Structures are given as structure tokens and as C-alpha cells.
Amino acid sequence: MKNSPIAFSLLLTLISPVLLRCSGEFTGGIEDESPPTVCIVGSGIGGSSVAHFLRNYSVSTGLNRAKILMFERHEIVGGRMRTVTVAGDVFEAGGSILHPKNYHVKDFVERFNLTVRLPTPIEESSAIGIWDGKSFIVKTFGSRIKFPFLDSIISYLNDLYLFLRYGFSLLRMSSFIENTVDNFLKYYESLESRPIFDNVEGMLKWSGLFNLTKLTLQDKLSEAQLSPLLVNELVAVITRINYGQSVLISGLAGAVSMAGSGGGLWSVEGGNWQMAAKLINHSDVTLHLNEEIESISHLGNYYELKSSKGNSFKCDVTVVATPLDEVDIQFSPASSIPKRKLQHTHATFVRGLLNPGYFGMKSVSDVPALVGTLEDPLIPFSCISILRKYSDTDMTYKIFTRQPASESLLDELFSTRTETIRIDWGAYPKYHAPEVFAPFILDDHHLYYVNAFENAASTMETSAVAGENIARLIISRFMTKESLSSSDKRSCSSGLHSDL
């Protein structure tokens, strides 16, 4: 029996979509698609780390040819890594110190031949004072002359002095810090043994750090049997300097802050922001400076990003690598994340000479190189430290305050001022226990949020750790999408047979 022309045409109509898929002409085929576009909003250490790890980890995936666009609302890269110049010297105004076990940033520095900057003698001076608003309740010894033998004697005397005041709580504090650091080091384990995390809670539970976010630092240190005297004096000084907050911050943020008060700290010569610049330059990124993203809309198969310059960008993957707390990005569909506020730190750099009379001293040399303060609303500053000493009457200082340092306050603190620079930056979240975390994935597609991890702790290294996980998460979910498409192709012959 012969087939009619109508029946044959109908058969072609039925099987033609399958034939197109099998012949590779179907527009959904991965191989024939243009390279995907990944858009990253923010050029700090988090965003630049995402770009870096995407390039390094996606060699054998469909993302290896991806175009990476990065948007920075300011005129320079680096996010909250900033520098100021006083008397020709460059000082960190944002993220300042790096820990010896910050292995991602150590790798960045070595990979790009950046120079490690160690603290100057005045910066690592052992002369530390704790000011209660009226007097120094703690004042360690310092030396004006640098001799190794003398330094050893002074170090021993300071250890003895602190032990007599705080006792074995000092050892318990060291143990508490070491346990936290040891758990954090799990994030550097091999890719084969380390999961990919789609939420912050799971990432923290895997490393054993999650419980630290459920209670305040004060409560966790009480559990660790640290004396209230140590917590309210030494630990309070540390959290006020490093996070601008009291010991009522969440336990993990507090532990990270305490780890940043130990020895071996370092920074990058010329500014830590160079790490972000190098990561961006070596990741084949198209950088858009002075371009603030105002809206992110999911339009079916892609995201449309619109900027303050009136430009529109089409992106397959979008990564938000800037805190959403103080930027006005409109999401469509709307994206809901827990509300939080940023703790603003006002960093004031002064070249001049401190007024010893403010501290009840006769000579500037009697004032410790680092002055920390107790948690008291009547004390108008968190800390004052000497950054550079040019002569006995000419130095550069750095002051941290929670409110802008007024002219009257600076006039009280300094007998002379020749240069004053003020920096106001939304430095880190205001920590509360128990912490509530935003999701890493802001929708059901490919919209990611690096800074969700900041509610655990906010440092340059934790941003790099979060950025690396986001890069792995993107690749994993993109490969799953690829596998589904490949599976459709592999089933062509059986599908064609059944259709026929």
C-alpha cells in the first residue's frame, strides 16, 4: 500500500524536531551556543576571587569560554580595600591585616609576585595601653631602642605582667582561637574531599563553626572559662579595634577578630587592593569602572543588568559581590534576604603630635604606641595607634571611631596637626547572635550572592573563601545543566525510534 503525500508530509512534521536535535541544528545545543556571559557586580576581593577561581576551575566545562564582565561603581577596584597617602607614605584605610594562615591571599601574593609588607618597629611595638576614659588600667612595657636581647626581656616582662592580671584565662583564650583557626583550615582541603555548599549554614556546619554563630562572643568565652576581667578588657579592646563592636557580637566573628590580634600579621606593600587588581587582570575580565548596577532582572533564559550610565547587559550568570545593605539594586522578580545593617568605621589619619595631657601624661613618649579603649559610650574613640614616626615631634596616627571624629575631639587629642584625612566606610555587618544568613543562591537559576558569608565573619580571606565556593557552585550547577542537555542528545536515536 502506498503512502499518500499528505501522510508523508505529516510524518516529516512529526520527526523534524527530533532530526534537528540529532543533526546539531537545534538552537538549544550547547556546542553551537555562544559562550556564556558571567556578570560580577563588585570588584573587591570577593568578586575578583570568583573570577579567578572560575577561570582556574572551569577548564573542562562549558564555562571555560565564558565572557566575564565586572562592574565597579567607583573609579578603582578593590572594594573595601583602600589606601591613603600621608607624607608620601601609603597606609591601609580599609582591610588592613592578613593572618599567616590566610592561604588564599598568600597564594595570590605569591602567584602575582606582590611584595609582603611586615609591620614596622613602631607598628609592632609592645607598648599597649587600655584606656578607661580616666586612666590606663593596663599599660605594657615598650622599648625606644631595638635590641633583640632587650626585646626578649621586655616580652617576658609583659607576659608576666599580663599573666598576673588575667591568669590562666590567657592560655584558655589561645586555645579558643587555635580551635577556631583549625576548623577554618578545613576550607583549604582538596577539592575531592571538600563539598560544594549552596548555603552558608551548611558550609559552617561542615567545618564545625556553625555553633559559634548561635551565641555571643561573651557567652562563648564564658563557656570556655575565660575570666570576665579578660573578656571585658583585653578581648573588648580587640573587637572594638577589628570590628568596631563589643563582645556581644556573635561568637564566630569575635573569634576571627581575636585571631587577627596575634603575631605574624602582614599586608601587601603598596596596598592590599592590588590583590583584586591582579586577580582581575589575570582572569580575562572586561571591567566597567564607574558603572553602578541599578537593576537585575531575570528574563527567562538570561539576566538583564541595567546600569547608572543607561547601559544594558545580557548575562547568563550573575554574581552579586557587594553588600546589598547600602546599595539600591532592584531585583525582578524581587529577592528577599534578611535585613542587616553595616557597622561604619570612621578612620582618621593625622600627621602631627598627640597631646599627652589628654591621657594625664607629661610626655608623648609616655603614651603607648597603641591605645585601646573599654566599651564605654563616654569614650569617643575605639583606638589610636602610631603608624609612622618621623621625629619625636612629628608622627602619623590612625584613629578609629564609631562616629565621625569632630574637630573639637581632634583638637583635644592632638597638640599639633599638619594633615588630617577622614575615611568613612561601611566596613562589616553589625553582628548579632544568633546570626541569620542570606542564601548563596538568590533565585532558582543563576543569581549568586558572595557576601552572604559575611554574617559569619568579614575579612579579606573569608571573602576569598566564599568567592571560591561560589565559583565551584556556579560550575557545578552549570555542568548539571550541560549534562541534561547532553543527555537529551544521547537519547536522540532511541527517541527517534519511538517517535517513528
RAVENRA-V297753 format. One record per backbone hydrogen bond with DSSP energy under -1.0 kcal/mol. NH is the residue of the N-H (numbers start at 1). CO is the residue of the C=O. Records with the same first field share a line. If there is no record, write none. Layout:
NH=CO / CO
This chain:
8=4
9=5
10=6
11=7
12=8
13=9
14=10
15=11
16=12
19=15
20=16
21=17
22=18
23=19
25=20
26=20
29=26
33=30
38=67
39=317
40=69
41=319
42=71
48=44
49=45
50=46
51=47
52=48
53=49
54=50
55=51
56=52
57=53
58=54
61=58
64=61
66=63
67=36
69=38
70=286
71=40
72=288
78=43
81=78
84=91
86=89
89=86
91=84
93=82
94=82
95=80
98=266
102=99
103=101
106=102
107=103
108=104
109=105
110=106
111=107
112=108
114=109
117=267
124=120
128=126
129=370
130=138
131=372
132=135
137=130
138=130
140=128
151=147
152=148
153=149
154=150
155=151
156=152
157=153
158=154
159=155
160=156
161=157
162=158
163=159
164=160
165=161
166=162
167=163
169=166
170=167
172=168
173=169
174=170
175=171
176=172
177=173
178=174
179=175
180=176
181=177
182=178
183=179
184=180
185=181
186=183
187=184
188=185
189=186
194=190
203=199
204=200
205=201
206=202
207=203
209=204
210=204
212=209
213=210
214=211
217=249
218=247
220=216
221=217
222=218
223=219
224=220
225=222
226=221
231=227
232=228
233=229
235=230
236=231
237=233
238=234
239=235
240=236
241=237
242=238
243=239
245=239
249=246
251=215
254=250
255=251
256=252
257=253
258=254
259=255
260=256
261=258
262=259
266=98
267=117
269=115
271=268
274=271
275=272
277=273
278=274
279=275
280=276
281=277
282=278
283=280
286=68
288=70
290=74
291=72
294=306
295=306
296=330
297=304
298=332
299=302
301=299
303=315
304=297
305=313
306=295
307=311
308=292
310=307
313=305
315=303
316=37
317=37
318=446
319=39
320=448
321=41
330=294
332=296
343=428
345=425
346=401
347=423
348=399
349=421
350=397
351=419
352=395
353=416
355=413
358=355
359=356
360=357
361=356
366=363
367=364
370=127
371=384
372=129
373=382
374=131
376=374
379=376
382=400
383=400
384=371
385=398
386=369
387=396
388=396
390=394
391=394
394=391
395=352
396=388
397=350
398=385
399=348
400=383
401=346
410=406
411=407
412=408
413=409
414=410
415=353
416=353
418=351
419=351
421=349
423=347
425=345
427=343 / 425
428=343
430=341
435=213
442=447
448=318
449=440
450=320
453=450
454=451
455=452
456=453
457=453
463=459
464=460
465=461
466=462
467=463
468=464
469=465
470=466
471=467
472=468
473=469
474=470
475=471
476=472
477=473
478=474
479=475
480=476
481=477
482=478
483=479
484=480
485=481
486=482
487=483
488=484
489=485
490=486
491=487
492=489
495=491
496=492
497=493
498=494
499=495
500=496
